[in-house]
C-alpha cells in the first residue's frame, strides 16, 4: 500500500515537472518571437526616422524676414 502511494506521488511529481518544462519551453519560444518582432519594428522605425529626416532637410526653407 505504501509503495502504491509513493508510486502515485512520484508519478504526480513527474507530470508536474513535465508540465513545467513545457511551459518554460513555450515561454522561451514566445520570447524569441517577441525579440524577432522587436528587431523588425526597430528596423522599420529607423527607416521611417531616416526618411522623415531626409524629407525635413530637403523641404526646410530659410526663414522669411
N, C-alpha and C positions, 0 to 999 in steps of 0.2 A: 504494500500500500504506500509506504514512504517512497519507494523507488518510482512509483507512478506519479506521485506528487512532484518529485524532483524532476522527472522527465517532462511533465507538463510545464513546470516553471522554466526549465531550460528552453523548451520549445517556444514559450511566450517571449522569453528574452531574445532568442534568435530572430523571431518575427519582428520584434520591436527594433532591433539593430538593423535588420534588413530594410525596414521602412525608413529608418533614419538615414541610412546610406543612400537610398533612392531620393529622398528629399534633398540631401546635400548635393547629389549629382544634378538634380533639377535646378537647384539654386545656382550652381556653378555654370550650368548651361545658360540660364537666364542672364547671369552676369556677363557672360561672353557676348550674348546677343545685344544687350544694352550697351556694352562697350563698343561694339561694332557700329551700332546706330549713332553713338556719340561721335565717333570718328567721322562718320559720313556727314552728320549735321555740322560738325566743325568745318569740314571742307566746304560745304555749301555756304556756310556763314562767311568764311574767308573770301570765297568768290564774290559774294554779294558785297561785302565790305570793300573789296578791291575795285569792283566795277562802280560802286557808288562813289568812291573816292575819285576815280578817273572822270566820271561824269561831272562831279562837283568842280574839279580842277579845270576841265575843259569849258564849262559853262559859266565860270565865275567871271564877272565883268568888273572892271575897275569902278570904284565908287564915283558917282556923279557929283560934280561940285558946282 
